[in-house]
Amino acid sequence: MRIAIAGGTGLMGGLVVHEARARGHETVVLSRSRGVDLTTGSNVDGAIVGTDAVIDATNLSTLDADESRRFFAGVTRTLLAAEERAGVEHHIALSIVGVDRAPFDYYAGKRAQEVMIEAGPVPWTILRATQFHEFAGQVFATAKAGPVHIAPKMRTQPIAAREVATRLVDLAESRARDGHVEIAGPREESLVDMIRRWARATGHRGWIPAVSLLGGAGKAQRDGTLLAGEGAEIGFETFDAWLTRTTG
């Protein structure tokens, strides 16, 4: 089948492209580097002609709710309109466990994305995943107070990104559910502990204080709102195993 991957040059999108090609599917990468601009709609129609399914793995690095809403709503609007014109039979989007319960900051955009898909014209499936194991390194790199790296307090049930990519391709190969699927890692972890362990494994020896983030998003991270519920699919690779595999 022919699968278009929006955001196919990012962490998740790249894994999805690799998995889909390994299964013998024809892939189309929707990204600016490939001449397709999902924020303006430039070249989107031509890129998805003949596509059976579209997987949206786009992402934006922001904590601003308005910026997040503008980006995800804009990309989703562009994709759904082009898919309707092209007769695409399945729109699959990657979202986050708990965004419907904590639509704050970055999560506000992901929830806006979900709402548009749910009300849109294209048959759909939304995969809600918990944070990736890779999240620890990403937060370490960006969360700083001057020269000091900080670790936000968060209860999480992290999963390997490659397992999420595999599930996204599974869903693309299946009929649209017009519903949500949840996937999470095999056990709950502390993000503070994950960040500190990732830092040590990669050579950092400095102090990494734990901090409580303010606002609704910070509270949701601490109180378990973003943990998977009953019925979620459970992945296999633990953070321990992932850390050993990726840092040696």
C-alpha positions as CSV (number, residue, x, y, z in Angstrom):
1,M,0.0,0.0,0.0
2,R,1.0,3.6,-0.3
3,I,1.4,5.5,3.0
4,A,2.1,9.2,3.4
5,I,4.0,10.1,6.6
6,A,3.6,13.7,7.8
7,G,6.6,14.8,9.7
8,G,8.5,11.8,8.2
9,T,12.0,13.3,8.9
10,G,11.5,13.7,12.7
11,L,12.2,11.1,15.4
12,M,8.9,9.3,15.2
13,G,8.3,10.0,11.5
14,G,11.7,8.6,10.6
15,L,11.0,5.4,12.5
16,V,7.6,5.1,10.9
17,V,9.1,5.5,7.4
18,H,11.7,2.8,8.2
19,E,9.1,0.4,9.5
20,A,6.7,0.9,6.6
21,R,9.4,0.4,4.0
22,A,10.6,-2.7,5.8
23,R,7.1,-4.2,5.3
24,G,7.3,-3.4,1.6
25,H,5.0,-0.4,1.6
26,E,5.5,2.6,-0.7
27,T,6.1,5.7,1.4
28,V,5.7,9.4,0.8
29,V,7.4,11.8,3.2
30,L,5.5,15.0,3.8
31,S,7.9,17.6,5.1
32,R,9.4,20.9,4.0
33,S,12.7,19.2,3.2
34,R,10.8,17.2,0.6
35,G,9.1,20.2,-0.9
36,V,5.8,19.8,1.0
37,D,4.7,22.5,3.4
38,L,1.9,21.4,5.8
39,T,1.5,24.9,7.3
40,T,0.8,26.6,3.9
41,G,-0.6,23.6,2.0
42,S,2.1,23.9,-0.7
43,N,2.4,20.7,-2.8
44,V,0.3,18.6,-0.3
45,D,-2.4,17.6,-2.9
46,G,0.1,16.3,-5.4
47,A,2.1,14.4,-2.7
48,I,-0.9,12.4,-1.4
49,V,-2.5,11.4,-4.7
50,G,-3.0,7.7,-4.7
51,T,-2.3,7.4,-1.0
52,D,-4.2,4.7,1.0
53,A,-3.4,6.1,4.4
54,V,-1.8,9.1,6.0
55,I,0.1,8.9,9.3
56,D,0.5,12.3,11.0
57,A,3.7,12.3,13.2
58,T,4.3,16.0,13.0
59,N,5.6,17.8,16.1
60,L,6.4,21.2,17.4
61,S,8.7,22.2,20.3
62,T,6.7,24.7,22.4
63,L,5.1,25.1,25.7
64,D,2.8,27.9,24.5
65,A,-0.8,26.8,24.2
66,D,-1.8,29.2,21.4
67,E,1.3,28.4,19.3
68,S,0.6,24.7,19.8
69,R,-3.1,25.1,18.8
70,R,-2.2,27.1,15.7
71,F,0.3,24.6,14.5
72,F,-1.5,21.4,15.1
73,A,-4.9,22.8,14.0
74,G,-3.4,24.2,10.8
75,V,-1.5,21.0,9.8
76,T,-4.6,18.9,10.6
77,R,-6.9,21.2,8.6
78,T,-4.5,21.0,5.6
79,L,-4.1,17.3,5.7
80,L,-7.8,16.4,6.2
81,A,-8.9,18.7,3.3
82,A,-6.2,17.2,1.0
83,E,-7.1,13.7,2.0
84,E,-10.8,14.3,1.3
85,R,-10.0,15.6,-2.2
86,A,-7.7,12.6,-2.8
87,G,-10.1,10.0,-1.4
88,V,-7.8,8.8,1.3
89,E,-9.5,6.1,3.3
90,H,-7.6,6.4,6.6
91,H,-6.1,9.2,8.7
92,I,-3.9,8.0,11.6
93,A,-2.6,10.5,14.1
94,L,-0.2,10.2,16.9
95,S,-1.4,11.9,20.1
96,I,-0.6,11.7,23.8
97,V,-2.3,9.7,26.6
98,G,-4.3,12.1,28.8
99,V,-4.5,15.2,26.5
100,D,-8.3,15.1,26.9
101,R,-7.9,15.3,30.6
102,A,-5.1,17.9,30.6
103,P,-5.5,20.2,27.6
104,F,-2.9,22.7,28.7
105,D,0.2,24.2,27.2
106,Y,1.6,21.9,24.5
107,Y,-1.2,19.5,25.1
108,A,-3.7,22.1,24.1
109,G,-2.6,21.8,20.5
110,K,-2.7,18.0,20.6
111,R,-6.2,18.0,21.9
112,A,-7.3,20.6,19.3
113,Q,-5.8,18.2,16.7
114,E,-7.9,15.3,18.1
115,V,-11.1,17.3,18.1
116,M,-10.6,18.3,14.4
117,I,-9.9,14.7,13.4
118,E,-12.9,13.4,15.3
119,A,-15.2,15.8,13.6
120,G,-13.5,15.6,10.2
121,P,-14.5,14.0,6.9
122,V,-11.9,11.3,6.7
123,P,-12.1,7.9,8.6
124,W,-9.6,8.0,11.4
125,T,-7.7,6.3,14.2
126,I,-5.9,8.2,16.9
127,L,-3.0,6.4,18.7
128,R,-2.5,8.0,22.1
129,A,1.0,7.1,23.5
130,T,2.7,7.9,26.7
131,Q,6.1,9.6,26.6
132,F,8.9,7.9,24.9
133,H,12.0,6.7,26.6
134,E,13.8,9.2,24.4
135,F,11.9,12.0,26.3
136,A,14.5,11.9,29.1
137,G,17.3,13.0,26.8
138,Q,15.1,15.6,25.2
139,V,14.2,17.2,28.5
140,F,17.8,17.1,29.7
141,A,18.9,19.1,26.7
142,T,16.2,21.7,26.9
143,A,15.2,22.1,30.6
144,K,17.8,24.4,32.2
145,A,18.0,27.2,34.8
146,G,21.1,29.0,33.6
147,P,23.9,26.4,33.3
148,V,22.1,23.9,35.5
149,H,20.0,21.1,34.0
150,I,16.7,20.6,35.8
151,A,14.4,17.6,36.0
152,P,10.6,18.2,36.1
153,K,8.6,16.0,38.4
154,M,6.4,13.7,36.4
155,R,4.8,10.3,36.8
156,T,5.1,8.5,33.4
157,Q,4.9,5.1,31.9
158,P,7.4,5.5,29.1
159,I,7.6,3.4,25.9
160,A,10.2,2.9,23.2
161,A,9.6,5.1,20.2
162,R,10.2,2.3,17.8
163,E,7.3,0.3,19.4
164,V,5.0,3.2,18.8
165,A,6.2,3.5,15.2
166,T,5.4,-0.2,14.7
167,R,1.9,0.2,16.1
168,L,1.3,3.2,13.8
169,V,2.1,1.1,10.8
170,D,-0.1,-1.7,12.1
171,L,-3.0,0.7,12.3
172,A,-2.3,2.0,8.8
173,E,-2.6,-1.5,7.5
174,S,-6.0,-1.9,9.2
175,R,-9.4,-0.4,8.8
176,A,-10.1,3.0,10.4
177,R,-11.6,2.6,13.9
178,D,-13.1,6.1,14.2
179,G,-11.8,5.8,17.7
180,H,-8.7,5.9,20.0
181,V,-6.1,3.4,20.9
182,E,-3.8,3.8,23.9
183,I,-0.3,2.4,24.2
184,A,2.1,2.7,27.1
185,G,5.4,1.2,28.4
186,P,5.6,-1.8,30.7
187,R,5.9,0.1,34.0
188,E,5.6,3.5,35.6
189,E,8.8,5.5,36.0
190,S,9.8,8.9,37.6
191,L,10.9,11.3,34.9
192,V,13.3,12.8,37.4
193,D,15.0,9.5,37.8
194,M,15.0,8.9,34.1
195,I,16.7,12.2,33.3
196,R,19.3,11.7,36.0
197,R,20.1,8.2,34.8
198,W,20.3,9.2,31.2
199,A,22.6,12.1,32.1
200,R,24.9,9.8,34.1
201,A,25.0,7.2,31.3
202,T,26.0,9.9,28.8
203,G,28.8,11.4,31.0
204,H,27.1,14.3,32.9
205,R,28.1,14.5,36.5
206,G,26.5,17.8,37.5
207,W,23.7,18.4,40.0
208,I,20.2,18.0,38.5
209,P,17.6,19.3,40.9
210,A,14.0,18.1,40.7
211,V,11.4,20.9,40.1
212,S,7.6,21.0,40.1
213,L,6.2,22.8,37.0
214,L,3.5,25.3,37.5
215,G,0.0,25.3,36.1
216,G,-2.4,22.7,34.9
217,A,0.1,20.8,32.8
218,G,2.6,20.6,35.7
219,K,-0.1,19.3,38.1
220,A,-1.3,16.7,35.5
221,Q,2.3,15.5,35.2
222,R,2.7,15.0,38.9
223,D,-0.7,13.5,39.8
224,G,-0.8,10.7,37.3
225,T,-3.3,12.2,34.9
226,L,-1.0,11.4,32.0
227,L,-0.7,7.7,32.9
228,A,-2.5,5.1,30.7
229,G,-5.8,3.8,31.8
230,E,-7.2,0.3,31.9
231,G,-7.3,-1.4,28.5
232,A,-4.2,0.3,27.2
233,E,-1.9,-1.8,25.1
234,I,1.4,-2.4,26.9
235,G,4.8,-2.3,25.3
236,F,7.8,-4.6,26.0
237,E,11.1,-2.6,26.3
238,T,11.7,-1.1,29.8
239,F,13.6,2.2,30.3
240,D,16.4,0.1,31.8
241,A,16.7,-2.0,28.7
242,W,16.4,1.0,26.4
243,L,19.1,2.9,28.3
244,T,21.5,-0.1,28.0
245,R,20.7,-0.5,24.3
246,T,21.2,3.2,23.4
247,T,24.0,4.2,25.6
248,G,25.9,1.0,25.8
